[in-house]
């Protein structure tokens, strides 16, 4: 397994955990932050990963939707 594949595996796990949280109606800002960190780290190394970018973008969108949905029902987070 290459270093890039290892980071992609970690990103998939973080994304999966974040999705599970969102399915329970709980936003996952920490998971989104970790994915952005991994994406930026790989970009700084010159190893852009379409997989990590897609996972980051997907979870960020769903996390924002979860926050907006909860806000419409009077929840703070």
Gaussian input, Z-matrix of N, CA and C with variables (Angstrom, degrees):
# hf/3-21g

backbone

0 1
 N
 C     1     B1
 C     2     B2     1     A1
 N     3     B3     2     A2     1     D1
 C     4     B4     3     A3     2     D2
 C     5     B5     4     A4     3     D3
 N     6     B6     5     A5     4     D4
 C     7     B7     6     A6     5     D5
 C     8     B8     7     A7     6     D6
 N     9     B9     8     A8     7     D7
 C    10    B10     9     A9     8     D8
 C    11    B11    10    A10     9     D9
 N    12    B12    11    A11    10    D10
 C    13    B13    12    A12    11    D11
 C    14    B14    13    A13    12    D12
 N    15    B15    14    A14    13    D13
 C    16    B16    15    A15    14    D14
 C    17    B17    16    A16    15    D15
 N    18    B18    17    A17    16    D16
 C    19    B19    18    A18    17    D17
 C    20    B20    19    A19    18    D18
 N    21    B21    20    A20    19    D19
 C    22    B22    21    A21    20    D20
 C    23    B23    22    A22    21    D21
 N    24    B24    23    A23    22    D22
 C    25    B25    24    A24    23    D23
 C    26    B26    25    A25    24    D24
 N    27    B27    26    A26    25    D25
 C    28    B28    27    A27    26    D26
 C    29    B29    28    A28    27    D27
 N    30    B30    29    A29    28    D28
 C    31    B31    30    A30    29    D29
 C    32    B32    31    A31    30    D30
 N    33    B33    32    A32    31    D31
 C    34    B34    33    A33    32    D32
 C    35    B35    34    A34    33    D33
 N    36    B36    35    A35    34    D34
 C    37    B37    36    A36    35    D35
 C    38    B38    37    A37    36    D36
 N    39    B39    38    A38    37    D37
 C    40    B40    39    A39    38    D38
 C    41    B41    40    A40    39    D39
 N    42    B42    41    A41    40    D40
 C    43    B43    42    A42    41    D41
 C    44    B44    43    A43    42    D42
 N    45    B45    44    A44    43    D43
 C    46    B46    45    A45    44    D44
 C    47    B47    46    A46    45    D45
 N    48    B48    47    A47    46    D46
 C    49    B49    48    A48    47    D47
 C    50    B50    49    A49    48    D48
 N    51    B51    50    A50    49    D49
 C    52    B52    51    A51    50    D50
 C    53    B53    52    A52    51    D51
 N    54    B54    53    A53    52    D52
 C    55    B55    54    A54    53    D53
 C    56    B56    55    A55    54    D54
 N    57    B57    56    A56    55    D55
 C    58    B58    57    A57    56    D56
 C    59    B59    58    A58    57    D57
 N    60    B60    59    A59    58    D58
 C    61    B61    60    A60    59    D59
 C    62    B62    61    A61    60    D60
 N    63    B63    62    A62    61    D61
 C    64    B64    63    A63    62    D62
 C    65    B65    64    A64    63    D63
 N    66    B66    65    A65    64    D64
 C    67    B67    66    A66    65    D65
 C    68    B68    67    A67    66    D66
 N    69    B69    68    A68    67    D67
 C    70    B70    69    A69    68    D68
 C    71    B71    70    A70    69    D69
 N    72    B72    71    A71    70    D70
 C    73    B73    72    A72    71    D71
 C    74    B74    73    A73    72    D72
 N    75    B75    74    A74    73    D73
 C    76    B76    75    A75    74    D74
 C    77    B77    76    A76    75    D75
 N    78    B78    77    A77    76    D76
 C    79    B79    78    A78    77    D77
 C    80    B80    79    A79    78    D78
 N    81    B81    80    A80    79    D79
 C    82    B82    81    A81    80    D80
 C    83    B83    82    A82    81    D81
 N    84    B84    83    A83    82    D82
 C    85    B85    84    A84    83    D83
 C    86    B86    85    A85    84    D84
 N    87    B87    86    A86    85    D85
 C    88    B88    87    A87    86    D86
 C    89    B89    88    A88    87    D87
 N    90    B90    89    A89    88    D88
 C    91    B91    90    A90    89    D89
 C    92    B92    91    A91    90    D90
 N    93    B93    92    A92    91    D91
 C    94    B94    93    A93    92    D92
 C    95    B95    94    A94    93    D93
 N    96    B96    95    A95    94    D94
 C    97    B97    96    A96    95    D95
 C    98    B98    97    A97    96    D96
 N    99    B99    98    A98    97    D97
 C   100   B100    99    A99    98    D98
 C   101   B101   100   A100    99    D99
 N   102   B102   101   A101   100   D100
 C   103   B103   102   A102   101   D101
 C   104   B104   103   A103   102   D102
 N   105   B105   104   A104   103   D103
 C   106   B106   105   A105   104   D104
 C   107   B107   106   A106   105   D105
 N   108   B108   107   A107   106   D106
 C   109   B109   108   A108   107   D107
 C   110   B110   109   A109   108   D108
 N   111   B111   110   A110   109   D109
 C   112   B112   111   A111   110   D110
 C   113   B113   112   A112   111   D111
 N   114   B114   113   A113   112   D112
 C   115   B115   114   A114   113   D113
 C   116   B116   115   A115   114   D114
 N   117   B117   116   A116   115   D115
 C   118   B118   117   A117   116   D116
 C   119   B119   118   A118   117   D117
 N   120   B120   119   A119   118   D118
 C   121   B121   120   A120   119   D119
 C   122   B122   121   A121   120   D120
 N   123   B123   122   A122   121   D121
 C   124   B124   123   A123   122   D122
 C   125   B125   124   A124   123   D123
 N   126   B126   125   A125   124   D124
 C   127   B127   126   A126   125   D125
 C   128   B128   127   A127   126   D126
 N   129   B129   128   A128   127   D127
 C   130   B130   129   A129   128   D128
 C   131   B131   130   A130   129   D129
 N   132   B132   131   A131   130   D130
 C   133   B133   132   A132   131   D131
 C   134   B134   133   A133   132   D132
 N   135   B135   134   A134   133   D133
 C   136   B136   135   A135   134   D134
 C   137   B137   136   A136   135   D135
 N   138   B138   137   A137   136   D136
 C   139   B139   138   A138   137   D137
 C   140   B140   139   A139   138   D138
 N   141   B141   140   A140   139   D139
 C   142   B142   141   A141   140   D140
 C   143   B143   142   A142   141   D141
 N   144   B144   143   A143   142   D142
 C   145   B145   144   A144   143   D143
 C   146   B146   145   A145   144   D144
 N   147   B147   146   A146   145   D145
 C   148   B148   147   A147   146   D146
 C   149   B149   148   A148   147   D147
 N   150   B150   149   A149   148   D148
 C   151   B151   150   A150   149   D149
 C   152   B152   151   A151   150   D150
 N   153   B153   152   A152   151   D151
 C   154   B154   153   A153   152   D152
 C   155   B155   154   A154   153   D153
 N   156   B156   155   A155   154   D154
 C   157   B157   156   A156   155   D155
 C   158   B158   157   A157   156   D156
 N   159   B159   158   A158   157   D157
 C   160   B160   159   A159   158   D158
 C   161   B161   160   A160   159   D159
 N   162   B162   161   A161   160   D160
 C   163   B163   162   A162   161   D161
 C   164   B164   163   A163   162   D162
 N   165   B165   164   A164   163   D163
 C   166   B166   165   A165   164   D164
 C   167   B167   166   A166   165   D165
 N   168   B168   167   A167   166   D166
 C   169   B169   168   A168   167   D167
 C   170   B170   169   A169   168   D168
 N   171   B171   170   A170   169   D169
 C   172   B172   171   A171   170   D170
 C   173   B173   172   A172   171   D171
 N   174   B174   173   A173   172   D172
 C   175   B175   174   A174   173   D173
 C   176   B176   175   A175   174   D174
 N   177   B177   176   A176   175   D175
 C   178   B178   177   A177   176   D176
 C   179   B179   178   A178   177   D177
 N   180   B180   179   A179   178   D178
 C   181   B181   180   A180   179   D179
 C   182   B182   181   A181   180   D180
 N   183   B183   182   A182   181   D181
 C   184   B184   183   A183   182   D182
 C   185   B185   184   A184   183   D183
 N   186   B186   185   A185   184   D184
 C   187   B187   186   A186   185   D185
 C   188   B188   187   A187   186   D186
 N   189   B189   188   A188   187   D187
 C   190   B190   189   A189   188   D188
 C   191   B191   190   A190   189   D189
 N   192   B192   191   A191   190   D190
 C   193   B193   192   A192   191   D191
 C   194   B194   193   A193   192   D192
 N   195   B195   194   A194   193   D193
 C   196   B196   195   A195   194   D194
 C   197   B197   196   A196   195   D195
 N   198   B198   197   A197   196   D196
 C   199   B199   198   A198   197   D197
 C   200   B200   199   A199   198   D198
 N   201   B201   200   A200   199   D199
 C   202   B202   201   A201   200   D200
 C   203   B203   202   A202   201   D201
 N   204   B204   203   A203   202   D202
 C   205   B205   204   A204   203   D203
 C   206   B206   205   A205   204   D204
 N   207   B207   206   A206   205   D205
 C   208   B208   207   A207   206   D206
 C   209   B209   208   A208   207   D207
 N   210   B210   209   A209   208   D208
 C   211   B211   210   A210   209   D209
 C   212   B212   211   A211   210   D210
 N   213   B213   212   A212   211   D211
 C   214   B214   213   A213   212   D212
 C   215   B215   214   A214   213   D213
 N   216   B216   215   A215   214   D214
 C   217   B217   216   A216   215   D215
 C   218   B218   217   A217   216   D216
 N   219   B219   218   A218   217   D217
 C   220   B220   219   A219   218   D218
 C   221   B221   220   A220   219   D219
 N   222   B222   221   A221   220   D220
 C   223   B223   222   A222   221   D221
 C   224   B224   223   A223   222   D222
 N   225   B225   224   A224   223   D223
 C   226   B226   225   A225   224   D224
 C   227   B227   226   A226   225   D225
 N   228   B228   227   A227   226   D226
 C   229   B229   228   A228   227   D227
 C   230   B230   229   A229   228   D228

   B1=1.4498
   B2=1.5307
   B3=1.3124
   B4=1.4610
   B5=1.5288
   B6=1.3138
   B7=1.4669
   B8=1.5297
   B9=1.3246
   B10=1.4626
   B11=1.5275
   B12=1.3231
   B13=1.4673
   B14=1.5252
   B15=1.3202
   B16=1.4649
   B17=1.5279
   B18=1.3247
   B19=1.4655
   B20=1.5307
   B21=1.3242
   B22=1.4639
   B23=1.5270
   B24=1.3183
   B25=1.4666
   B26=1.5208
   B27=1.3161
   B28=1.4716
   B29=1.5252
   B30=1.3272
   B31=1.4663
   B32=1.5249
   B33=1.3275
   B34=1.4730
   B35=1.5275
   B36=1.3249
   B37=1.4692
   B38=1.5277
   B39=1.3211
   B40=1.4684
   B41=1.5291
   B42=1.3286
   B43=1.4652
   B44=1.5284
   B45=1.3156
   B46=1.4635
   B47=1.5272
   B48=1.3245
   B49=1.4689
   B50=1.5275
   B51=1.3239
   B52=1.4591
   B53=1.5187
   B54=1.3322
   B55=1.4634
   B56=1.5237
   B57=1.3246
   B58=1.4650
   B59=1.5245
   B60=1.3108
   B61=1.4601
   B62=1.5271
   B63=1.3165
   B64=1.4629
   B65=1.5293
   B66=1.3231
   B67=1.4659
   B68=1.5269
   B69=1.3321
   B70=1.4656
   B71=1.5265
   B72=1.3346
   B73=1.4607
   B74=1.5131
   B75=1.3330
   B76=1.4628
   B77=1.5281
   B78=1.3254
   B79=1.4682
   B80=1.5344
   B81=1.3144
   B82=1.4709
   B83=1.5302
   B84=1.3376
   B85=1.4632
   B86=1.5268
   B87=1.3336
   B88=1.4647
   B89=1.5297
   B90=1.3192
   B91=1.4668
   B92=1.5247
   B93=1.3276
   B94=1.4662
   B95=1.5279
   B96=1.3206
   B97=1.4691
   B98=1.5222
   B99=1.3322
   B100=1.4694
   B101=1.5267
   B102=1.3246
   B103=1.4652
   B104=1.5253
   B105=1.3325
   B106=1.4675
   B107=1.5300
   B108=1.3309
   B109=1.4632
   B110=1.5285
   B111=1.3315
   B112=1.4683
   B113=1.5288
   B114=1.3311
   B115=1.4655
   B116=1.5300
   B117=1.3206
   B118=1.4670
   B119=1.5213
   B120=1.3267
   B121=1.4628
   B122=1.5259
   B123=1.3236
   B124=1.4637
   B125=1.5237
   B126=1.3300
   B127=1.4684
   B128=1.5231
   B129=1.3428
   B130=1.4682
   B131=1.5251
   B132=1.3405
   B133=1.4655
   B134=1.5265
   B135=1.3357
   B136=1.4579
   B137=1.5138
   B138=1.3324
   B139=1.4644
   B140=1.5269
   B141=1.3017
   B142=1.4638
   B143=1.5247
   B144=1.3243
   B145=1.4579
   B146=1.5227
   B147=1.3293
   B148=1.4615
   B149=1.5305
   B150=1.3275
   B151=1.4686
   B152=1.5194
   B153=1.3227
   B154=1.4658
   B155=1.5261
   B156=1.3189
   B157=1.4683
   B158=1.5236
   B159=1.3248
   B160=1.4640
   B161=1.5257
   B162=1.3287
   B163=1.4630
   B164=1.5229
   B165=1.3221
   B166=1.4637
   B167=1.5218
   B168=1.3163
   B169=1.4657
   B170=1.5322
   B171=1.3236
   B172=1.4617
   B173=1.5276
   B174=1.3277
   B175=1.4638
   B176=1.5240
   B177=1.3165
   B178=1.4653
   B179=1.5308
   B180=1.3153
   B181=1.4729
   B182=1.5259
   B183=1.3283
   B184=1.4655
   B185=1.5232
   B186=1.3141
   B187=1.4607
   B188=1.5295
   B189=1.3303
   B190=1.4764
   B191=1.5314
   B192=1.3255
   B193=1.4647
   B194=1.5256
   B195=1.3230
   B196=1.4635
   B197=1.5259
   B198=1.3216
   B199=1.4673
   B200=1.5251
   B201=1.3313
   B202=1.4665
   B203=1.5220
   B204=1.3201
   B205=1.4617
   B206=1.5250
   B207=1.3231
   B208=1.4653
   B209=1.5207
   B210=1.3249
   B211=1.4583
   B212=1.5153
   B213=1.3174
   B214=1.4617
   B215=1.5211
   B216=1.3208
   B217=1.4598
   B218=1.5170
   B219=1.3265
   B220=1.4535
   B221=1.5096
   B222=1.3382
   B223=1.4582
   B224=1.5199
   B225=1.3266
   B226=1.4608
   B227=1.5180
   B228=1.3353
   B229=1.4686
   B230=1.4934
   A1=107.82
   A2=114.86
   A3=119.46
   A4=109.94
   A5=114.97
   A6=119.86
   A7=110.44
   A8=117.05
   A9=121.26
   A10=110.67
   A11=117.09
   A12=120.60
   A13=111.25
   A14=116.84
   A15=120.62
   A16=110.54
   A17=116.94
   A18=120.01
   A19=111.18
   A20=117.19
   A21=119.91
   A22=111.20
   A23=117.18
   A24=121.31
   A25=110.67
   A26=116.18
   A27=120.49
   A28=109.72
   A29=116.77
   A30=120.97
   A31=111.10
   A32=117.01
   A33=119.75
   A34=110.95
   A35=117.10
   A36=121.49
   A37=110.45
   A38=117.20
   A39=121.28
   A40=109.76
   A41=116.93
   A42=121.74
   A43=110.38
   A44=116.66
   A45=121.24
   A46=111.50
   A47=116.41
   A48=120.58
   A49=110.85
   A50=116.59
   A51=120.85
   A52=111.79
   A53=116.54
   A54=120.45
   A55=110.98
   A56=116.66
   A57=120.71
   A58=110.23
   A59=116.23
   A60=120.94
   A61=110.85
   A62=116.27
   A63=121.24
   A64=110.52
   A65=117.24
   A66=120.26
   A67=111.23
   A68=116.45
   A69=121.22
   A70=111.66
   A71=116.84
   A72=121.29
   A73=114.02
   A74=116.24
   A75=121.11
   A76=108.92
   A77=118.17
   A78=120.09
   A79=111.00
   A80=115.90
   A81=120.42
   A82=111.13
   A83=118.09
   A84=119.50
   A85=113.23
   A86=117.40
   A87=119.20
   A88=110.92
   A89=116.42
   A90=119.77
   A91=110.78
   A92=116.53
   A93=120.54
   A94=109.77
   A95=116.73
   A96=120.75
   A97=111.35
   A98=116.71
   A99=120.35
   A100=109.88
   A101=117.02
   A102=119.38
   A103=111.84
   A104=117.28
   A105=119.35
   A106=110.74
   A107=116.77
   A108=120.07
   A109=110.42
   A110=116.42
   A111=120.06
   A112=110.14
   A113=116.48
   A114=120.23
   A115=111.06
   A116=117.18
   A117=120.78
   A118=111.72
   A119=116.87
   A120=121.22
   A121=110.25
   A122=116.59
   A123=120.20
   A124=111.47
   A125=117.19
   A126=120.02
   A127=110.99
   A128=116.84
   A129=120.56
   A130=111.63
   A131=116.56
   A132=120.92
   A133=112.18
   A134=116.08
   A135=120.29
   A136=112.63
   A137=116.97
   A138=122.09
   A139=109.61
   A140=116.73
   A141=120.41
   A142=109.51
   A143=115.46
   A144=121.00
   A145=109.79
   A146=117.16
   A147=119.49
   A148=111.96
   A149=116.84
   A150=121.26
   A151=109.89
   A152=117.05
   A153=121.18
   A154=110.10
   A155=117.24
   A156=120.53
   A157=111.25
   A158=117.12
   A159=120.91
   A160=111.21
   A161=117.22
   A162=120.59
   A163=110.88
   A164=116.30
   A165=121.10
   A166=110.37
   A167=116.30
   A168=121.44
   A169=110.77
   A170=116.52
   A171=121.40
   A172=111.55
   A173=116.74
   A174=119.33
   A175=111.05
   A176=117.55
   A177=120.71
   A178=110.62
   A179=116.80
   A180=120.73
   A181=110.78
   A182=116.76
   A183=119.65
   A184=111.82
   A185=117.19
   A186=120.14
   A187=110.26
   A188=116.55
   A189=120.20
   A190=110.91
   A191=116.17
   A192=119.88
   A193=110.96
   A194=116.64
   A195=121.23
   A196=110.46
   A197=116.49
   A198=120.68
   A199=110.02
   A200=116.93
   A201=120.61
   A202=111.22
   A203=117.28
   A204=121.39
   A205=110.34
   A206=116.71
   A207=120.18
   A208=110.74
   A209=117.16
   A210=121.13
   A211=112.24
   A212=116.31
   A213=119.07
   A214=111.94
   A215=116.40
   A216=120.63
   A217=112.11
   A218=117.18
   A219=121.05
   A220=115.69
   A221=117.56
   A222=119.58
   A223=109.25
   A224=116.69
   A225=120.88
   A226=111.01
   A227=117.61
   A228=121.64
   A229=110.69
   D1=129.59
   D2=177.84
   D3=-79.59
   D4=168.20
   D5=177.75
   D6=-61.09
   D7=-41.30
   D8=179.31
   D9=-62.23
   D10=-44.23
   D11=178.24
   D12=-62.47
   D13=-36.14
   D14=178.10
   D15=-64.71
   D16=-44.77
   D17=178.01
   D18=-64.73
   D19=-37.09
   D20=177.64
   D21=-66.08
   D22=-36.94
   D23=176.85
   D24=-65.09
   D25=-43.63
   D26=177.30
   D27=-62.03
   D28=-43.99
   D29=-179.73
   D30=-62.08
   D31=-39.31
   D32=177.66
   D33=-62.68
   D34=-41.27
   D35=179.60
   D36=-65.53
   D37=-45.82
   D38=178.94
   D39=-61.81
   D40=-42.78
   D41=178.64
   D42=-62.05
   D43=-44.31
   D44=179.44
   D45=-61.79
   D46=-44.09
   D47=178.02
   D48=-63.78
   D49=-40.79
   D50=178.30
   D51=-64.44
   D52=-41.75
   D53=177.71
   D54=-61.48
   D55=-41.70
   D56=179.39
   D57=-61.73
   D58=-40.92
   D59=178.24
   D60=-62.89
   D61=-45.70
   D62=-179.84
   D63=-64.13
   D64=-38.77
   D65=178.23
   D66=-62.22
   D67=-26.58
   D68=175.98
   D69=-86.76
   D70=1.56
   D71=178.79
   D72=83.36
   D73=16.97
   D74=-177.86
   D75=-111.92
   D76=119.10
   D77=177.11
   D78=-59.32
   D79=156.63
   D80=-176.28
   D81=-131.24
   D82=61.40
   D83=-177.20
   D84=-62.48
   D85=-29.02
   D86=-179.66
   D87=-69.82
   D88=-39.29
   D89=177.47
   D90=-64.06
   D91=-41.74
   D92=178.02
   D93=-62.07
   D94=-42.32
   D95=179.58
   D96=-61.93
   D97=-42.34
   D98=179.40
   D99=-63.12
   D100=-42.92
   D101=179.22
   D102=-63.88
   D103=-41.99
   D104=176.44
   D105=-62.84
   D106=-37.95
   D107=178.56
   D108=-62.96
   D109=-46.67
   D110=179.56
   D111=-61.04
   D112=-44.59
   D113=179.88
   D114=-60.65
   D115=-47.11
   D116=179.66
   D117=-64.93
   D118=-39.44
   D119=178.69
   D120=-60.84
   D121=-47.63
   D122=179.39
   D123=-64.47
   D124=-40.11
   D125=177.71
   D126=-62.09
   D127=-39.98
   D128=178.13
   D129=-63.83
   D130=-30.77
   D131=177.58
   D132=-80.56
   D133=-8.17
   D134=-177.14
   D135=80.46
   D136=18.60
   D137=-179.99
   D138=-115.99
   D139=69.93
   D140=-179.88
   D141=-63.46
   D142=137.56
   D143=179.79
   D144=-122.12
   D145=113.28
   D146=175.95
   D147=-60.61
   D148=-30.93
   D149=179.47
   D150=-64.55
   D151=-51.21
   D152=-178.86
   D153=-64.26
   D154=-41.10
   D155=178.88
   D156=-61.18
   D157=-43.80
   D158=-179.82
   D159=-65.99
   D160=-42.67
   D161=179.05
   D162=-63.97
   D163=-41.28
   D164=179.39
   D165=-63.08
   D166=-49.04
   D167=-179.02
   D168=-60.81
   D169=-45.57
   D170=-178.49
   D171=-61.35
   D172=-49.33
   D173=-177.38
   D174=-68.25
   D175=-36.16
   D176=178.06
   D177=-60.72
   D178=-45.09
   D179=179.58
   D180=-62.68
   D181=-48.23
   D182=-177.72
   D183=-68.19
   D184=-32.83
   D185=176.93
   D186=-65.93
   D187=-43.23
   D188=177.63
   D189=-62.02
   D190=-41.68
   D191=178.13
   D192=-62.64
   D193=-40.42
   D194=179.02
   D195=-63.15
   D196=-43.29
   D197=179.07
   D198=-63.65
   D199=-44.51
   D200=178.99
   D201=-63.28
   D202=-42.24
   D203=179.95
   D204=-63.23
   D205=-46.30
   D206=179.22
   D207=-63.90
   D208=-36.59
   D209=179.30
   D210=-65.31
   D211=-31.40
   D212=179.68
   D213=-72.02
   D214=-13.64
   D215=177.48
   D216=-108.01
   D217=13.79
   D218=174.36
   D219=88.44
   D220=7.32
   D221=177.34
   D222=-83.06
   D223=149.32
   D224=178.86
   D225=-78.17
   D226=-41.73
   D227=-177.86
   D228=-123.52

